[in-house]
Amino acid sequence: MDLNTISSQLETVDEEDVEKLLRQFIRENSHTFTFDPKEESLRIRLCQSVLSVLRRQVKPSCQKTCLETLRILSRDKRVLAPVATREGMLILGGMASLKAGGDGDDNRDISREDTLSEEEERVVVEALKCLCNVVYNSPAAQQVSVDVQLVDGLCATLRTARTWHHEVGLFTLRLLFLVSALRPDVRGVLRRELHAVTLLTEVLEHTLDVSWVGPYESARPDPQALPMPAEDNERTMEALKALFNLTLSDTGGEEDEHHFRLIAAILRHLLMLKTETEEKTEEAHSHAINLLNNLPVSCLDVLIDVPVQGGLEIYGGKNMDAVQMLIDFMEKRMDKGSNYKEGLTPVLSLLTEGSRHHREIRRYIKAQVLPPLKDVKNRPEIGTTTRNKLVRLMTHVDMGVKQTAAEFLFVLCKESVDNLLKYTGYGNAAGLLVARGLLAGGRGETQYSEDEDSDTEEYKSAKPFINPITGHVEEPMPNPIEEMTEEQKEYEAQKLVNMFDKLSRQNVIRPMGVRPDGTLAPLEETLCDQPEDSGSDSD
């Protein structure tokens, strides 16, 4: 049916006919995500007409049909002007049972203690879906949501998390995530005034069925228990995404420290859980890792300090189950061979900082990733071990991936250049050494324990024959100039000099040298840094 006809009739017909007209539109457009630009004005008018129907006291079935229509229309960001107004957002907020602040008597608060009927609950869910679309697609709606204090209503709904049904919870959390992602200025209000971090933490505790056996230690999940239901996993991931936004910057107070440690303990519990599919388990763990990266590194001891469950004596009684899960996750992401920047670098960053500040974590990870060297016949980047895969990433085309992988290995080597070169070779490590100003050797700035790694007998015997550039023992190569005469050698040398000179003059290459502090600089500058020979004669 023509959009103009629908809009015209909506203003005059009764509720039943409104539903019939809009259901036909829904059937025809339920799977439409790209709209005809020529009908933009007609869709704007339809938005206005649907909102005018929602202003009336219509029954829930009609409300639901109107909201489904708005949800379809809200896929087009160019027609949202009628909805992205104070009145439009308050109508949707009221339908979603959100008590918007700052509006006095005009608030449309339909929240109530008694249980909603199934039809009324569908209205709430559709209104939340509409709000998600509108907030995502309209900067004007984002501003209005701040003006009417929509987050107040969202946080009020979070307090009822133990009684809400799945879709109400899911889209409430998703809307909170969207607002906190698109409006960074709201995050401080959510944290300080509305205590959203505490509320979201309680949502996670309830959803994941956490049972505490210590201050920051949850009971070990039953290995025979059924996997986490898909619906619980969906709500968990939305809560984690919202918490990620709220913890991007912290105030560092004592109360925050407690909340962060509590969150770390809940995330440890989540890492020990499995969902109904391997893919969803990995996705949930990915969100947990992203959030762990936001927490102060001092809180990561919660991952390994679980006295009730116990740990490994060799690592000071610390429990390494969660760390092993992170290593396994890293392995899976490396084996995928794609999307390293978003999929792999977060877990590498987390393991790096955990290793840098927690000795037991570093020792455990190094035993898994960089065990004592035995086979030095192959180049460090060739092979299927975790070390081989990480060394390959040290020369990845993406600068972020390359730097993160190199930093991880560097920290596992206690930021010792000599130890790093032993495992990677100079060629693979050159980028990190240049960036750190360590081309001349030495150590990074972090202080580590004095325990030394012992080399295997195989490595000790092969060490004199290892090529430091490639990091392995090379087969003897024939000398290409062995059979040349002196004149031929001189000719080839001069030819090579001329080639370098030409490339240098054309700015294709630039000769570089190493300063005394280990940093790279143009060759002429490094020569100027050399002490002058006062006894030389000038012609």
N, C-alpha and C positions, 0 to 999 in steps of 0.2 A: 504494500500500500504506500501511496505517496506520503512523504514526511509532512508536507504542508496540510494535507487532509487530516492526518492524525492529530497534529497540533491544534487545528481549528476545532475538531470535534471534542478534544479533551476538555475544552473550556465550557462545554454545554451539556455533555452527556452525564449520566449517573455513574456510580461506582462500578457496576457490573459491566457497563459498556467501556469504561476506562480500562478495565482489566482485559477485556477482549481485544481492544485496539493495541494495547501495549504488548500483550502476549504474542500477537502476530509479528510485531516489530522484533521481539526477542527471538522468536523462532527463525526469522530471516537473518538476524545479525549476531546470533550467539557466538559464532566463530569468526566474526569480522574484527580485524585489528588494523586494517588500513582503509581509510574512508575517502570518498570522493570529495575533493576540495570544492567542487562546484556546489555541493549541498551544505557547505559549512554554515551558512546563515540559517538554513532550515533546521540543522541540528541544534544550533544555539536556541532557536525558538522552541524546539521540542524540550530542551533542558528547562527553559523558563516555564513551559506548560506543566511539565512533570512536577516542578517545585511548587507551582500553584496548587496542584492536586494535594501534595503532601502538607500544605498549610491547612487544609480542611481536616476535620475529624473523621477520617476514613478508616475502615476496618483494616486489621492487620494484613489480610490477604491482598488488599489493594495497595497498601504501603509496600509490601514485599515486591509486588510487580513493578511499582514505580521505581523502587530502588534498583531492581535488576536492570531496568531500562537505563537509569543513570549510570550504573556500573559500566554498561556497554559504551555509553556516550563518553564516559570519562577516560576511555582509552585514547581519545583524540584531545591532545592538550590545547588545541586552538578553539575549542567550544566551551571551555570551563568558566568563562567570565561570570555567568549567572550563579554558578555554584560557589565560586571563590569569593564570596561576599560574607559579611558578618551574619546576615540572615540565613544564607544558604548553608554555611558551616554549622550554625546553631541548630538548624533543622536536622542535618545529618547527625550532629552530636547527640541531639535528643533522641533520635531514632536508635542510636547506638547505645543508649543508656549511659552516656557520658555526661557528668555534671560539669559543664563548662563554667569557669570562674569569670568574675568581672562583668556579669550581665544583669544582676539584680533580678527583677520580677520577670524579665523576658526569657530566663533560662527555660529550656525545655527538658527538664530532668525527669525522665520516666523510670529511673532506677528505683527498685523497691525490694523489700526483703522477701516477699513471697515468691514462689517459683513461677517463672514465666511459662506460659503454654508453649507448645512446640511451634505454633505459628508465630507467636511473639518473638521467640528466640531466633527464628529465621529472619525476622525483620532486623533484629540487632546485628546478626551476622552480615546481612546484605549491606546495612548501613556502614559497618566497619570496613567491608570490602570497598565500598564507594569512597570512604575517607582515605583509605590507603592509595587508591588510584589518583584521587584529586590532589592529595598532598604531594605525591610523587611527581605529578605532571604539571603542577601549577605553583610557581613562586609566590603568586598573590595569595593562594590558599595557605601556603606555609606561613606567611606573615599573619594572616587572619587567625590561624590556629594558635599563634603566639598571643595575639591580642585578646582572644577569648579564653586564654589559659586552658587550652584543650588538654595539656599534659596533666593538669590537676585531676580531670576526670579519668584519665588513663591510670594514674597512680591510685585513685580511689578504687578502680576496678581491680588493680593488682592485689588489693587487700582481700578480695573475695576469691583469690585463686584456688582455694581448696574446694570451692563449690561450683566453679564455672565448668561449662561443657567445653569440649575440645575446640570447636571452631571459634567460639567467643574468646577463649584464651589465646588461640593462635593469632587471630587478627588484631587483638588488643596489643599483643607483644610486637607484632609486625608494624603496627602503626606507631608504637613507641620507638621502635628502631628507626623508622623513616624520619620521624620528627627530629630525633636526636642526631641523625646522620646529616640531614639537610639544614638544620638550624643549630650550629655549634654554640650559639649564644644561650640556648636553652639548657645545655648540659649542666651548667653551674646551678641553675634553679632546681633541676631534677635531683642533683646530688645533695645540695646543702639544705634546701627548703622542703623538698618533697620526699627525701630519703629513698630515692628510687633504687640506689644500689642495694640497700637493705631489703627492699621489697622484692627485687629481682633475685637476690640471693635466696630469699625464702621460697620464691617460686621454684627455683632449681632444687632446693632441699626437698620440697614436697613432690615435685615431678619425678625426681630420681630416687625417691624413697630412701633418703640418706638416714642412717642410724648411727649416732655418735657414740664412740667408745672412749674418747679422750678429747682434750681441748680442741685439737685440730686433726682428729683421726676418726674416720668413719669405719664402720664394720666392713670386713672384707665381703664382697659380693659372693653369693652362693654359686659355685661353679656349675651346679646342677639346675640353677634357676632358668626359667625361660628368657629368651632375649627381650630387651626393652621393646615395648609396643611401638609401632611406627608413629602413632599419634603423640605419645610422650616424647619421642625423639624430635618430632617436628617442633613442638613447643619449647623443648630444651634448646634447640638451635636458634630459635628466634630470641629467647632470653639471653643467650650467650652473645648474639650480635648486638643487642641493646646494651648489655654490660660492657662490651668492647668500646662502644662509643663513649660511655660514661666514664671509662677508666683511661681514656687517651691521655689525660693530664690529671695528676693527683695533687692534693693539697698537702699530703705528707703528715697529717695529724695522727694522734694516737688512735682515734676511733677508726680512721682509714686503715691503719696498719692492721687492726683486728679484722676489719671486713676483708681486706686483701688476703690475709692468711686463711680466713674462712673460705673465701672463694677458691684459693689454691687447693684446699683440702677437698672441696666439692669437685673440682676439676680432676683431681687425682682419682676420686671415686669414679668419675665418668670415664676416664681412660681405661679403667678396669672392666667396663661394661661392654657388652656387644648388643647390637640391634638385630633386626630381622634379616638384614642383608649386609654383606661385606661393604658394599658401596656406601650405605647410610652410616655404618659404623665409622668408616674413614672420614666421612663428611663431618660427623659430630666431633670426632677427635681433632679435625682440622680447626673447627671453631674454638675448641678448648685450647689448642696451642696458640691461636691468635690472641686469645684473652690472657693466657699465661705470659705472653710477651709484654703485655701492658702492666703487669704487676711488678712491684719492686723486686729486684733480684734477691734481696734478703729473705723474701717470702718463699723462695723455691725450696728451702730446707724442709718445708712441709711435705714435699713430694717423697722425701726419703726418710723422714723422721716419724716412724709409726711404731712406737714401743710396744703396743699391744700385739700387733701382728709379728713383730720381730724382724730381724734382717740378717745380713751376712757378716760374719765375724771379721772376715778379711777387709771389709770396708767399714770398720768401726761400729758394727751392729746396725748399719743403715740398710733400709729396704730399697732395693733397686728395681722393683717390679715396674713402677711407673716410668723410670728412665729407660728400661728395656722396651716398653711400649713405644716410647718416643723414638728410640733407635729403629725399631721395626717399622714405624710410620715413615721415617726418613728413607729407609731402604725401599719401601713401596713407591714413594714419590720419585726416587732416583730411577727405579726400574721402569716407570711410565715413560720416561724419555721426552716429556713435553711439559709445557707450562711450569717451568722451574721457578720462575720469579714469584708467582703467587702460591704455587703448590709446595715448593721445597724450601725457599729461603726463610719462611717463618720458623720452621722446626730447626733449621740450622742455626738461626740466630738465638733461639731459646737454648739449644744445647751448648752453644758457644758461651753465652753469659752464665749459664748454670755451671759449666766447667771452669770458667774464669774465677768464680767467687766461691765455689764449693769443691773442696779438694776431693771428697769421696766420689762426687759425680764425675769429675775429670778422670780420676783413676779408673773408674768402671768403664767409661766410654772409651778411653784409650785402649784398654784391654780388648775391647770389641773391634775398634776401628783401626788401631795402629799396633797390632801385636808385634812382639820382637821379630825383626827381619831375619829371614832364613834364605829365601830365594831372591837373589839379586841378579839373576841372569836376564830377567825381563825388565823392560822399562816400567817405571812406577805407574804409568797411565794405562798399561796393557794388562788386561785380566778382568776377572769377575768379582774380586773381593770388594768390600766397602771402601777400602783404601784406594784401589784402582779407580773406582767410580768417582770418588771425591777429587782425586788428582786430575782426572779428565776435566772436571768442572772448573779447575783452576785456570784453564785457558778457554772457557766458554765465551761465546760472542757477547752475551749479556753481561755488562759490567757489574751489575748488582749481584748476579749469581756467582760470577767469578770471585768477587771480593769476599762474599759471605762464605763460600767454600774454603777459600784460602785462609781466612781468619779463623775458621773452625779448626782446621788442622794446625795452625800456628799456636792456638791456645792449648790444644791437646799436647803440643810439644813444649809447653810451658814458655812459649814465646822465645824460644831459643832458635836462632838462625841455623846453627849447626845441626840441631836435632831435626828441624824442618827439612833441611836439604837432604838429610839421610833418607827421609821417607819419600821425598818428592822430586829431588834433583833440582839443580839451580835454574834450569830453563823454565820449569813449571812454576817455580816460586818467584821468578824475577818481578812479576807485576806487584806482588805484595811487598817485596823488599824495596822496590822503588817508592811505592806509596808510603811506606813506613820510614823511609830514609835509613834502611839497614843493609844497603848493598855491600857495605864494608864489614858486615857481620855484627855480632852482639846480641842483645836481648831487647824485648819490649819493656814497657814501663811497669807492668804488673809484677808483684812479688809472689813467688811460688815457693812451695816447700822444697827442702834441700834433697829429698829422696831422689836418687839417680836411677835411671833405667839401665839395666845390664844388657849388653849386646850378646847375641848368640855366637857360638863358636864359628858357625858358617859365615856370619857377617864379618867377624874379626879376620878370618882367613882371606875373605874376598875384598876387604876394604881397600887395600893398596891398589887394586886393579879396577876399582869403580870409577867410571867417568863422572865427575861431579856435576857436569852439565845435564846429562841424561839420567843420572841416578842408577845406572846399572853397569854390569861388566860387559864390555863390548868385545866382539870377536876381532882379532887383529886384522887391520886393514892394510892393503898394499900401499906403500908410499908413492904418490903420483909423481914426485919430482926426483925419485931415486935414480932414474936412468937419464935425467937431463944433464946437459953440460952447464957450466957456470953461466955462459952467455944466454942460454935458453931460460935459466932461472931468473936472470936479471931482466930479460925481456918480459917474461910473464909478470914479474913483480911490478915493473913500470906500467904495464898494461892495466894491472889492477888498480894502481894508484890513479891513473888517468880516469878510469871508470868511476871511482869514488869521488874524484874531484868534479867530474861532470855532474854527477847526481847531487852533490853538495851545492854547486853553483846554481842548479835549477830548483833548489829547495825541495827536492824529492826526499832527501835524507838530511839529517843535521848531526854532525859528529858531536858526541856527548862524552863527558868525563865524570868521574866521581869526586865530589868534594871530600875534604877530610872528615866531615860529619856524616858521610855515607849517602848523601843525597845526590841526585843527578843534576848536571848543569851543562850548558854549552861548553864545548871543549876549550874555547879561548878563555872562558872564565875560570875553569879549573886550572889552566896553565898559569893564569895570573895569581892564583892562590898559592902556587908553589914558592918556597923560599928562594930568593934571588941569589945567584952565585956572584958575590962581589969581586971574586978574583978573575972573572972572565974578561978578556980584552974585546973591545969593539973595533970593528974595522971602519 
